[in-house]
């Protein structure tokens, strides 16, 4: 099941790369009026550019923001129990199989 989900996720990722536009100008699903509105909104929010330079001010802002630590903690807390659950489920299924194979009827 892990392989099936992994293959499906990989295929969706490749399709997403080719289908999603780079910005409002190349968005095939927006009409001209919606493209102008999207450009205006991105300009107002100062987003929508490929920023390639590093800024210490932005690093400081991100390191002082509670949401940074909350999202990190959420990621850790959600994924930390996963291996434990998987191992426990595996152990239980092996235990059931071995019990059913080697148990003798009374």
N, C-alpha and C positions, 0 to 999 in steps of 0.2 A: 504494500500500500504506500510505503514511503517513496518507492521509485515512481509509482504512478503520479503521486502528488508532486514530486520533484520535477518530473518531465512536463507535467501540465503547467507548473509555475514557470519553468524555463521557456516553454513555448509562448506563454502569455507575455513574458518579459521581452522576448524577441519581437513579437507582434507589436507590443507597446512602443518599442523603439522606432519602428517604421511607421506606425499609424499616427502617433501624437506629433503635433506641429511644434516648431521651435518657439513660436510666439504668436501673437494675435495676427500678424501680417500673413502668416502662412497657414492659419487655421482654416481648414477646408469646410468646417461645419458652421462658421460664422458668416453672416452677410456683411456688407460694407458698413452699415450703421453700427452693428455690434463690434466690428473690428475697431472702429473709431472710439467707441465707448471703452473698450478694453484697453486701448492704448492710453486714453485719457486717465483711466483709473490707475494703470501701472505708473504713469508719469507722476500722478498725485502721490502715490505711495512710495515713490522712489525705488521701485522694484522693476524687474523685467530686463535686467541687463546681465550679461555674463561678466561678473566681476572676477578678475583674475589676480588682483593685487591683494596682499595681506595687510590688514589694518589692526594695529594694536588696540585702537579705540574700540573696534568691534569685538575683539577678543575679550577686553575688559568688560564690555557691556554684557556679553554672553556669560562670562564667568560670574557676574553679579546677579544674573537673572534667576529667579526661583524656578521658572519653567524649565531651564536647562537641567537642573538637578532633579526636578520632578520627573521629567521624561527619561532621564538616565535610570532613576530608581524604578520607574515603572517597567522599563525594559529588563532590568535585572530581576525584579520580583516576578515578572510574568514568565521568564524563561528559566529561572533557577530550578523550579520544581519539575521541569519536563524530564530530565534524565532520571530522576528518582521514580517518577510515575512509570516511565517506560521500563526501567529495570524491574520494578515491582510487578508490573503486568506480565513481563516476560517470565519472571520467576513463578508467578502463580500459574501461568499457562503450562510451563514445563512440569510443575508439581502435579497438576491435574492429569497431564498426559502420562507421567511416570506412574502415578497412582492407578490409573485405569489400565495400564499395560501390565503391571506386576502385582496387582491385587488378585487374590484368589477368592472365588466365591465360597461362602461358608456352607 
